[in-house]
């Protein structure tokens, strides 16, 4: 198309970038489901290692969570409920769950593309979206029944909505953010405290900018989040007679962390997901046997026994806990099932952090709100370093890290010349 002045007007792209990112991510997920997962031998090929599929089948049959303990053994309910919903509508067809996870992976990549474009520009957005689409850690959890794909999507959606809220600061955005915070918490309870940290960050930012604090929007966020979680909390109270907002397991994670952070496991001299896991389970059986009961006979009873041991060891071994915390800051990024998988995960994380530091420096210099990406990374890393910091737990915040890294890489690439008049 040529205007009368003779200057060429560039055609708009035939396909928008977000659609290309979505298709790339969807294709990568489908490849993993139908080819990659079966062909590889690096990770465990058990399809349902944590029995989420069995829980979904029980829900679809109308038996609910009854066969899986009063507090469903430290799990949160949303992922098995989603599987149960698929099975109830379509029959017990696990492949449909995997196809849904392919769509969730594609959705995560599209969200991070859109968020990065808003924060850092188009080229960084394309880099971030494409990198997420083919990232081995994110793809690893698509072709079997792990909750990480759903949790990563919801976690990324919360970050996307925090950026929206930071701009609009209104009740509607607060309500949307609270609903998604609630859904993410019902997928994995580690996000439960993050809304409070985000509210503190908004308060500090408002004070520095001398702007009005969005009290109504933040209050709506907390209220809607509580309303989403409340039915499950009520169910837990009815089942146990105690207030359990989402799930038990804090002491379980703390005590396992003391074992998983030992030298032979963090250096992968011994396989942590086998030897450390077996040692932890034997430790818990002995504690329950000494208390005159059986491990996991009753979720609440087991939790109280482990809580007592956690308090004892926290007081008796302060330096061991300090060591475990600092070790966990690093194992969070790499400690997987084997030396090979840990090397891959740790290598990708290290490269991402190198570019992310460059991205952070550039964002500070250009006064871009990179804190929206950095805050959830720091939150989850620190929280799990204090408990149980395994490599797969870093998956939900990898899109945020990749977005920062994409901005750093974008700064190293040649600047695009302005279009000719």
C-alpha positions, -999 to 999 in steps of 0.1 A, spaced: 0 0 0 15 34 -11 2 68 0 1 97 -24 33 111 -8 51 80 -21 61 68 14 55 31 20 31 22 48 41 -11 64 15 -38 65 3 -50 99 15 -85 108 -7 -112 94 -7 -130 127 -4 -111 160 26 -120 181 5 -133 211 -12 -158 187 22 -171 175 34 -175 211 2 -194 220 6 -217 190 43 -223 197 36 -231 234 6 -253 225 27 -272 199 55 -277 224 30 -290 250 14 -314 225 48 -327 214 56 -335 250 23 -353 255 24 -374 224 62 -379 218 87 -363 242 76 -377 276 75 -413 264 108 -410 245 129 -395 274 145 -413 303 157 -384 324 126 -381 346 102 -405 362 76 -417 337 50 -426 364 18 -409 351 1 -402 385 28 -402 412 8 -382 437 -26 -399 431 -43 -367 418 -59 -388 390 -72 -413 415 -86 -385 436 -103 -370 405 -118 -404 396 -131 -407 432 -147 -373 429 -163 -381 396 -178 -413 411 -194 -393 439 -170 -406 466 -153 -372 470 -121 -370 490 -132 -396 516 -105 -423 506 -77 -398 509 -77 -386 545 -95 -359 564 -71 -332 551 -63 -351 519 -27 -357 530 -13 -322 528 -28 -315 493 -50 -286 483 -83 -294 465 -85 -275 432 -63 -296 410 -80 -329 418 -114 -311 416 -105 -300 381 -96 -336 371 -128 -348 387 -148 -323 367 -132 -335 335 -138 -371 344 -174 -364 355 -183 -347 322 -163 -368 297 -156 -401 316 -122 -412 330 -101 -399 301 -67 -387 314 -57 -376 279 -83 -348 281 -66 -336 313 -33 -335 295 -48 -315 266 -62 -291 291 -27 -288 306 -13 -280 271 -38 -251 269 -28 -239 304 8 -239 294 0 -219 262 -21 -196 284 9 -190 308 31 -181 279 6 -158 264 1 -140 298 38 -135 303 41 -122 267 13 -97 274 27 -87 308 63 -83 295 50 -62 266 33 -38 290 63 -35 312 93 -38 288 81 -36 252 74 -58 222 108 -74 216 113 -84 252 78 -98 252 84 -120 222 117 -133 238 99 -140 271 69 -157 255 90 -179 232 115 -188 260 86 -199 283 70 -219 255 100 -242 251 115 -241 286 122 -277 298 110 -271 334 77 -258 323 71 -285 297 82 -313 320 49 -310 340 25 -309 311 24 -346 301 16 -362 335 -6 -355 365 14 -329 384 -3 -297 397 26 -275 386 11 -266 352 -22 -254 367 -4 -236 396 21 -219 372 -8 -206 351 -27 -193 381 4 -178 397 13 -160 364 -23 -148 362 -20 -133 397 11 -114 386 -6 -103 355 -35 -90 376 -12 -73 401 2 -52 372 -34 -43 362 -42 -34 398 -11 -13 402 -24 8 372 -61 10 379 -61 7 417 -99 1 417 -123 -22 433 -130 -43 402 -93 -51 397 -91 -59 434 -120 -83 432 -105 -101 401 -71 -103 418 -87 -117 450 -106 -144 432 -74 -156 414 -54 -154 446 -80 -177 461 -79 -202 433 -41 -203 433 -41 -209 471 -66 -237 466 -41 -252 442 -11 -249 464 -12 -231 498 23 -216 495 8 -185 479 -15 -178 509 7 -150 524 17 -133 491 -14 -110 489 -4 -95 523 32 -89 510 18 -74 478 -5 -50 499 26 -39 519 44 -32 486 15 -11 473 14 8 506 51 16 505 48 26 468 19 48 475 37 65 504 68 71 483 47 85 454 26 105 479 -5 90 462 -38 78 477 -36 43 491 -62 21 473 -78 9 505 -111 -2 489 -94 -22 461 -70 -40 486 -99 -47 510 -119 -61 482 -90 -83 472 -87 -98 507 -125 -103 510 -129 -120 476 -99 -142 483 -114 -152 517 -147 -160 501 -131 -183 475 -112 -202 501 -140 -202 528 -160 -233 516 -129 -255 517 -120 -240 552 -155 -248 564 -151 -283 550 -118 -288 569 -134 -276 601 -163 -300 597 -139 -328 591 -114 -321 619 -130 -297 643 -101 -274 638 -93 -243 617 -73 -253 587 -76 -227 560 -63 -249 531 -41 -278 540 -18 -291 567 19 -300 561 39 -271 574 58 -293 599 61 -321 573 78 -297 549 100 -282 576 113 -316 588 118 -330 553 138 -299 546 163 -307 573 170 -340 555 168 -329 519 193 -301 527 221 -324 539 253 -324 519 249 -358 502 215 -347 488 223 -312 477 254 -324 459 233 -353 444 257 -379 457 224 -397 467 191 -392 449 170 -369 471 136 -380 457 145 -416 467 169 -417 496 159 -385 513 122 -392 507 125 -427 522 145 -414 552 119 -387 558 91 -412 557 109 -436 581 115 -407 604 78 -398 605 68 -434 611 92 -436 641 78 -404 656 42 -416 652 51 -451 666 67 -435 696 35 -415 701 15 -447 701 -1 -444 667 5 -449 630 18 -424 605 -9 -410 583 -37 -429 601 -53 -396 607 -41 -364 590 -47 -341 619 -32 -364 645 0 -369 624 2 -331 619 2 -325 656 29 -351 662 51 -335 635 43 -300 648 57 -310 682 89 -323 667 93 -292 645 91 -269 675 116 -291 693 142 -291 665 137 -254 657 147 -245 693 173 -272 698 192 -268 665 192 -231 655 223 -233 634 211 -263 615 180 -243 606 201 -213 595 222 -236 573 191 -252 558 177 -218 549 208 -206 530 211 -240 513 175 -238 503 180 -205 486 200 -224 460 184 -259 460 151 -242 451 165 -237 416 181 -270 409 174 -299 433 156 -325 411 154 -362 409 189 -369 395 223 -352 387 213 -349 351 179 -332 357 193 -310 384 221 -299 361 196 -290 334 173 -271 358 202 -253 376 219 -244 343 188 -228 328 181 -210 361 216 -196 363 215 -183 327 181 -167 334 194 -150 365 225 -136 347 202 -119 322 176 -110 348 202 -90 368 209 -71 337 172 -66 332 167 -54 367 195 -29 364 180 -16 332 145 -14 347 158 6 376 176 30 353 145 34 331 121 35 361 101 5 350 80 -14 377 101 -46 376 92 -51 413 59 -67 401 80 -96 387 107 -96 414 85 -96 444 68 -130 438 102 -145 429 117 -134 462 86 -144 482 85 -180 470 123 -185 471 125 -172 507 94 -190 519 104 -224 506 140 -220 516 127 -218 552 107 -251 546 115 -275 518 132 -260 487 131 -284 458 138 -276 421 103 -282 409 89 -257 433 106 -229 413 84 -237 382 56 -212 391 79 -182 392 100 -191 362 79 -171 338 85 -140 360 123 -147 360 122 -152 322 104 -119 317 132 -101 336 158 -120 317 142 -112 284 144 -75 292 181 -79 300 188 -98 268 168 -71 249 192 -45 262 222 -64 247 206 -67 213 212 -40 186 186 -12 188 161 -13 160 164 16 137 134 39 134 113 34 102 121 57 73 97 85 66 
